[in-house]
Amino acid sequence: MNRNKLVLSVVLVILAIFGWAGWANWQYRQQAAEKRLASVAKGELVPDPSGDGLKYLSPFIGKPAPDFSLQNLQGQKVSLDSYKGKAVLVNFWATWCGPCKVETPWLIELRNKYAPQGFEVLGISTEGDDLKPDDKAGWVKQKAAIAKFVNEEHMSYPVLVNGDSLSQEYGGLDAMPTSFFIDRKGTVVAAQMGLTSESDIEANIKKALSD
Amino acid sequence: MDIEGLGLMMRSTKLAGLALLALGAGILAGHAQLIPTNGQNRPTPKNDAVQYLFPEQVTVGAGKASPVSLHFRVVSGMHINSHTPSDEYLIPTVFTIPDGEGVKLAAANYPNGGNITLSADPKTKLSVYTGEFIIQAKILSPAGNHLVQGKLRYQACNDSQCLPPKTITVPIDVIGK
């Protein structure tokens, strides 16, 4: 009988260990799921499966674009919602961003080409991350610098300011340029981070117009 | 041992065996969860493009502007604008010592930037720092030990994207003698 008790004790210990292992595993899965949920709100660059450079993965693809209301350079409020019915390219940029400057003429050209089909570009400047909201003089100076750049680069599309305030809503905006292509119903159909090519941008514009 | 006892022992042994098998399977399953299923390298540049290297501690003459060479490194594949960028919109690299530290920055001499061009814009030359660079600072310290929290503001890019401007802390233990 003593041997039976010993065997039963061993079984119970093993079952207890098993129970603990299962509980620990469940805990780990819970934590991993929470981490995944937290990270899914952030866009990131990953190697393109085709082996051709990097691809920007955005959690917003297939989802409604987060609405916003920002001031344009004339001080008027402009909301994304007011562009429903049009395909929109929301382009986050900055005057200090060389690659943004490179793609600006492409955006102007593509905007002119597709505007008759109901397409618009919204350039959102992310400058001012170091300014406090109540720093009126700082914002006036910043806006003047943006307006000068816009004029020099012949940016004919609407330019909005204080884009850094949308950082969280738009998945972090870790680097510039970052673009979101939104269809006529307000759904994000494509996203890009970093300089790609005019043909890549055009393909995504066509996607936004066709959906 | 009687037959009933032997039967119980055999059942117990089977149960123990099953429990061990299940335990093994459970551990394997748990282990499978611990191995990242996505082995892709995440190349998103993070906002830590510059590292302060050294010195951590300097001894200078009290009350005299003394030279200190501050060594920094820009991470591979990135560049930051030099102190005198080629375009008015670009953000220069600047070293400062905030007021109230006791120690003052009398002067800072920056290295000349190297010229690069973006592959998508070969016509525009940029004046940048890459790899290691040294700022020759002159600091003025009163006598005593002072933990200085210097600041380096910079803005980094690679060939296709730019990170927001960033200010890092440059901690230096300054001993004025």
Interface residues (C-beta under 8 A of the other chain):
Chain A: M1 R3 N4 V7 L8 V10 V11 I14 L15 I17 F18 A21 G22 A24 N25 Y28 R29 A32 E44 L45 V46 P47 L54 A94 T95 W96 C97 G98 P99 C100 K101 V102 T126 D129 D130 A145 F149 D164 D174 A175 M176 P177 M193 G194 L195 T196
Chain B: M1 G5 L8 M9 S12 T13 L15 A16 A19 L20 A22 L23 G26 I27 A29 G30 Q33 L34 Q40 N41 R42 P43 T44 P45 K46 N47 Y89 L90 I91 L118 A120 D121 T124 L126 Q155 C157 D159 S160 Q161 C162 L163 P164 P165
